[in-house]
Amino acid sequence: MGTAYTPPEADWWRAPIERTEIWWIVLAFAWCVFMFVWMIGWHFVGPQNMSNETYRTTVEAYAAKVDAMTAKYAIRKDEATGEDVVAPPPGSDVYLAAMQWQFRPILELKKGEKYRLHISSYDVGHGFSLQPENINFQVYPGYEQVTTVTPNKTGIFAIACGEYCGGSGAIGHHSMLGRIYVKE
Amino acid sequence: MTSTSISDFRVDPVSGLKIHRTANTLVKWNAFAAVVFLLVGGLFGLGVALTRMPSVQLLSPDLFYMALTAHGLVNLAVWIIFFEMAVLYFLASHVLGSRIATPRWAWAQFWLMLVGAAMVAVAVLQGNSSVMMTSYPPLQAAPHFYLGLIVFAVGALIGCFVFLGTLVVAKRENTYQGSLPLVVFGGVTATVIAVFTLVSGAMILIPTFLWSVGLISYIDPMMYRVIWWAFGHSSQQINVVAHISIWYLIASLVFGAKPMSEKVSRGAFLLYILFLQLGSAHHLLSDPGLTSAWKIFNTSYAIYLAVLASMIHGLTVPGSIEVAQRRKGMNTGLFTWLRKAPWGNPIFSGMFLSLVGFGFIGGVTGVVMSVEQINMVIHNTMYLPGHFHGTLVAGTTMAFMAVTYWLIPVVFQRKIALPGVAKLQPYIFSLGAWVFSIAMMGAGTLGVQRRHADITFAGQPLAYEYPEIAKGLMDMGEIFGIIMSVGAIMFIVVVLASIFTGERIEEGSAPWPKVEDADVVAARTGNKHVGMWGMEAPGTFILAMILFATIVLYYFVNFKYLSTIWGLS
């Protein structure tokens, strides 16, 4: 008389819908609408949102900006790596570069201040993964994304690479790191 | 048009299905190839699992990335798409009682997919194509890596058209009356999505192949991702539709159940056709260069209309089982129908575990992680493999395994060898897959990266130490990954033992026990009005409310967590 693998009765589209299904559809649809509205609403009331600001760039143009900022705001050499630690002033444009297989320069930011953080890649696709905050973005060559970040905790934050980017042996995607210090 | 004779068909005496012998052979070969690839991909997966255990770290980074690329492609694409070809031919030919259209093209599908898969496998094993299954440029694989994928996809596309052609033949030769059966309508839905998927794959893989041989100078990495995911994500939507069709099929086979409402179930499939592909945006939520308006519209499938469809199927499948059981006399209490279900029958237990695992693990997390903002705190962490093992392994693979226990007697005409192993298999496989998924998602929430050979960052001056609990979750999860592998191997052993050494079932004798349609039983016994509270399936409604409460709670827990991180705008 009826299964899922035999043709339905001739007037199947006229059969009434049973109450179990009606209630569930109403409830599920209401939740769907809520989630849709909430996702839009968080853009207006929530403090954590994806930036919509992205520019086309080239590796050379972006590297020039990173180097200029580093030259201007370097404050010391990192003890472990000998690399520059850069402390750009609050409110300024901060340029971070992802490359095989590191994030540079090392940054020092102040808690509670806003920074315009630019991110791009010098070679292949990478992922910006800030730990332990666990904030994750994709990073590509040719695209410069600007996110306004406001660190709300002090401490030492690591940037791990969130997208497989090649490498071999001990050096590669799995050894790619960067660092951000946040001070009072 | 070729004429068919009686001997081209045999009849399954239990279901009354008229089985076209050529179609049956094609179903057998595609299903067999699928199971072999499940084994191959599973072994690579085992290598991945043993490397991602911080206390074991079996493979070197180079071997790890190679194994991960192979595992992703073989299990995500080859095993599943071969099995889906078997399912599509079964739905069009066996279910409609029709000869299969253009068997030569169907064989072309099989061989092209096999050759394509072999080319990809060779490229990956040569070691210079460890670019992960996603192969994002500017990382470059060997040309035969892309070419193999293209050949595989062309094969699958041919299979889709053989399916559609068979529907035309069945209609023209009047092998069925009225509308298509619901499961075949599900097959149509899967095919529409598959054609979209495979055309998207061709659109991006053909230029990428040309780039790999030097004929195109540049592939934009963002453009690649947008189009690639129209292929990569949509291919997973084919799985969802295929395994939901299998849920409906098994509910009817084991319980004689009838869809609660054809209108509702078909409407839900229609929502899939219209909105499911927008979900490709899930992978692009943390990408630069796409606006939030674009992301929100697409990630939410307009207004979560594909989520609505999944929630509907999630209720109507167990609901139809409940109604059938109640009509057969189990009309007391809320859950008598479920308690008295045949839990020792792997066809049923596998299907029901697939339903629960897909809903509670894959579904709940999928809905939450695809919120534009939440995605920032899970993107590309271990949360992702955790989630999609919940959908693809606990959901799709479990459902495909469950229906295989029915296909072996009906299509292969063999009795299940090792029934004791088969009886336990869904439980072991699901236990492994469920705990694996949940532990991986826990580790991902704590920041552990996916596709990463060494989470200890050994020897790195800027090393970051993950919390101990994250490492513990990775160890525990991968132990359950090994249990999942044991479950998969049990399945493969049962299948191979059955089709090669299982007792042959003679033509005309019943390959599986007859189950009466619940409708027929109800008409005979007068059990017409079932259920309580004015609902025919109150127990299922309660189960659905538990799912609903889980989603709502989990949704707000994640927003709470999001609200504590750095300000981002």
Interface residues (C-beta under 8 A of the other chain):
Chain A: M1 G2 T3 A4 Y5 T6 P7 P8 E9 A10 W12 W13 A15 I17 E18 R19 T20 E21 W23 W24 I25 L27 A28 F29 W31 C32 V33 M35 F36 M39 I40 W42 H43 G46 P47 Q48 N49 M50 S51 N52 T54 A80 T81 I106 K114 I119 D123 V124 G125 G127 S129 L130 Q131 P132 E133 N134 I135 N136 F137 Q138 V139 Y140 P141 G142 Y143 E144 Q145 T147 T148 V149 T150 P151 N152 K153 A158 A160 C161 G162 E163 Y164 C165 G166 G167 S168 G169 A170 G172 H173 H174 S175 L177 G178 R179
Chain B: S15 S60 P61 D62 Y65 V95 V131 M132 Y136 P137 P138 L139 Y176 Q177 G178 S179 L180 P181 L182 V183 V184 D220 P221 M222 R225 Y248 L249 A251 S252 L253 G256 A257 K258 P259 M260 S261 E262 K263 V264 L285 S286 D287 P288 G289 T291 S292 K295 I296 S300 I303 Y304 L305 V307 L308 M311 I312 L315 T316 G319 S320 V367 V371 E372 Q373 M376 V377 I378 H379 N380 T381 T445 L446 G447 Q449 R451 H452 A453 D454 I455 F457 A458 G459 Q460 P461 L462 A463 Y464 Y466 P467 D517 D519 V520 A523 G531 G534 M535 E536 A537 P538 T540 F541 A544 F548 I551 V552 Y555 F559 L562 S563 I565 W566 G567 L568 S569
